[in-house]
Amino acid sequence: MTDIDEEIRKALAGSELEKLDDIAGEPGLFAMLGETFRGKMRFWNAYAMVLSFIAFGVALWTGWNFLHTTEPHKMTLWGVGMGISIFFLAMLKLWFWMEMNKNMVIREIKRVELQLAVLSNAVREKEGQ
């Protein structure tokens, strides 16, 4: 830690220090994925998760049919269907990565806001003495 972090920790009261520790902790991948289902967009994220499972199933089904057909016309259709469903799945995965990144940025902003508020209170107290 840097010197400023140590000064902020010294200035914090017990409850504020707990809040900072909660915010400052770096969650794992599954914890970040779970956080996407707690915000305002939780219904859209749940809908996107259901769609990603459906797209994965469609990709498996079209891939299976692609491998087990002998007619070139049908192979083309099954291959295009598989490509579209894999593309759709990739876009949904990007959706979730962007949501997790957004939550991580918000967490860092809240951490900085808390540190600024505590530092501001400490400066006011020093000026008042």
N, C-alpha and C positions, 0 to 999 in steps of 0.2 A: 504494500500500500504506500501511497504517497503521504507527504506531511499534511496536506490539506484534508485528506481522508481521516487521518488520525485526529486532527483538530475538530472536524465535524463530529466524529464519534464521541469525543470528550464533551462536546457541547450538547449532545442529544440527551434527552431524558430517557427513562426506561422504555416507555411505550413507543416513543419515536424511534428508538434504536431497534426495537423489534420490527416496526414497520419497514425500516430501511433494510434490515436483514431479509425480510420476506420479499421485498422488491428486488434487492440486489442479487438474490440467489438465481443461478442460471438453471432453468428447468431442462429436463431431458426432452428427447424427441416426442415420446408418447405423452408427456405432460403438456407440451406445447400443442400437440394435436388435440388433446382433451380441452384445452383452453379455447379452441375455436368453437366449441359447442356450448360455451358459457356466455358469450357476448350477445350483442343485439342481432347479429347475423346468424344465430345458432340454427334457426329453421332453414335458412338458405344453405348453410354448411351441411346440415343433415340431409337435405335434398340432394346436394352435390355428392355426398358420400354414397347415397343410394344409387344415384346415376353412375357413379364410378364402378360400383359392383355390377350393375347391369351392363355397362360397357365392357367390363372385363369378361363377363359371361358371354356376351355377343362376340367378342374377339376370339374366345376359345371355341365357340360353336362354329363361327365362320372359318377359323383356321383348321378345325377338324374336317369340315366339309371340303375345304380347299385341298387338303392332303388326300382325301378319299374319292375324288372325282377324276375322271379321265378325259372328259370333254373340255377342249380349250376354252370354249365360250363360258361354260360354268366355272372353270378355274379362274377366269378373269373376273367374273362377278363375285365369287367368294373371296378372291384376293383383294378386290377393291373394298368389299364390305369389311374385311379384316383390317385393312389399312385405315379406313374411316373410323372404325371403332377404337383402334389403338391411338389414333390422333385425338379422338374425343377423350379418351382416358388420360392421355398426356396433358391435355388442356385442363382437365379437372385436377390433376395432381399439381399443376402450376397454380391453380386457384388456391389449393390448400397451403402450398409453400408461401404464397403471397400473404395469405391470412395469418400464418404463423409469424412471418416477418413483420407484418403490421403490429401484431400483439407484442413482439419483442421490442420494437421501436417505442411503442406506447409505454411499456414497462420502464425503459430507460429514461424517457421524458419524465415520467412520474418520479423516478428516483432522483433526477436532477432537480425537479421542483421541490421535493422534500428537503434535499440538501440546501437549496437556496433559501427556503423558508427558515430552516434552522439557523443557517449562517446569518440571515437577516435579523433574526431574534437575538442572536448572540451579539451582533454589532450594536443593536439598539440598547441592549443591557449594558454594554461597555460604555456607550456614550452617555447613558443616564447616570452612571456612577460618578 
